[in-house]
Amino acid sequence: MKLRILRKYILMCTVVFIATPISVFAEDEISNEVLYHKKTDNGMVVEYEKQSIELMSALQNISWTIKDGVERRTGSFKLSKGKRVTIKFHLSSNSKVKVGIIDNFEHKTGVKVKSYTNVTIAVPKTSTYRVFVSNQSGKTITVKGTYKY
């Protein structure tokens, strides 16, 4: 009899736990934690975001502080040839930076921009990609905006 009551109690607690909603608000801080750093042959430091591979089209937020001589990259996502990636963001200063996409073979497609950018890049081949911002402006910059694929 006690075992039967205990089983019902555990089942009831499990149902309540699963059914309890968790509130998430749009203004909650987005963690763009850096997973690791890599130094390239030309002395540039590459920082990769701690983010899993995204399988579906999504709008992602960017909120980065990037030191001079550092290239910051998002988590990876798979794209087919001909798809488009739209990148929109503001820079904290009028600093010239390179922004674009990079595949898993380190082939970059991008443009140099200042201040505000709204660029759409056609995917050249089916592969796994990341959005990147490369800062060689001589100063630390802040990048805030979105990218969509």
N, C-alpha and C positions, 0 to 999 in steps of 0.2 A: 504494500500500500504506500509506504513512504517513497519507494523508488518511482512509483507511478506519479506521485505528486511532484517529485524532484524533476522528472522528465518534462512534465507540463510546465513547470516553472522555467526550466532552461529554454524550452521552445518559445514560451511567451517573451522572455528576455531577448532572445534572438530576433523575434519578429519586431519588437519595439526598437531594438538597435538598428536593424536594417531600414525600418520605416522612418527613422528620425532624420529630418532634413537638415542640411548644412548650408548656411547662407554664405554666398560669395558675392562680393560687391565689385562693380566695375572699377572703382577707384582703389582697390586693393593693390599693393605694391607687387610688381611683377619681378620675380627673381631671374636675373640674367647672369647667374653664377658662372664664372669661368671654370671650365673643367681642367684644362691644361694649357701650357704655353709651349711653343716650339720656336726655335730660332732658325731663320733661313740663312742661306749662303751669303746674301747681301746685307746681313745684319739686322733685318727686320724681325720683330717678335710677332708671332701669330698667336692670338688667343681664341680658343674654341669655347662656345657656350655649352653648358651642361644641359642638353636637351635631346630627347629621343627623336628618332626618325619619324617624320610626319608622313602619313600615307594619303591624306586627303588635302584638297585645296583649303587654305586657311589664311586668315588675316592675323599676323603676328605683330606684337609691339616690340620696338627697339627703344631702349633707354640706357645708353652707354656713355662712359667717360673713357676716352682713348688717349693715351699718352703719345707723344711724338715718337715715331719709329715703331709704332705698333699697328698691326692689322687685326681687327676683331671680326670673327666669323660666327654666324648663327649655327644652330643645330641643323642637321642635314634633312633633305627631303627629296623624294624621287619625282622626276619630271620627264615627260615625253617630248621629243623633238617638236618644235612649233608652238608649244605652250608658252605662256608669257608670265614674267615676274614683274610686278609693279612695286617700286620702292619710293616711299615718300617720307622725307624727314627734314628737320631743321638742324643746322649746326649752330653752336654757341657763338661762333665768330666767323668772319669772312675768310676762312682758311680753305685752301684748295686741297681736296681729298679725292681719292679714287673710290668709287662705289660700284658694285656689280654682283655677279654670281660667279662661283668657281665650282668646277666639277671635282669628282674624286681623283682625277688625274692631274689636278692643279692647273687646268686650263681656265683662264679668266676671260670673262666678257663683261666690260664695264665702261664707265665714263668718268672724267674728272669733273667735279662740281664745286661750287662755293655756296655757302649760306643755306639755301633751300633747294631741295631736289624733288622732282616728281618724274621719275624715269621708268619706262617700261622696256624690258629686255626680252627678246625672243630667245628661247632655248635652242641652241644650235644642234644638240643631239640628245638622245635619251640617255640619262645618267642620274646620279645622285648629286645634288647641288647644295650649296650654302650661300647665303648672302654675305658679302664682306664690305667692310669700310677700312680703307688703308690710309693711315694718317702719317704723312711725311711733311707736315706743315711747319714744323719747328716749335709747335706749342701743343699743349693738351687741349682737346676739344670735347664737347658734349654733343651727342647725337640723340635726338628724340623723334620718333615717328613710327611708321609701320611698313611692313612689306606683305605682299599677297602673291600667292602662286596658285 
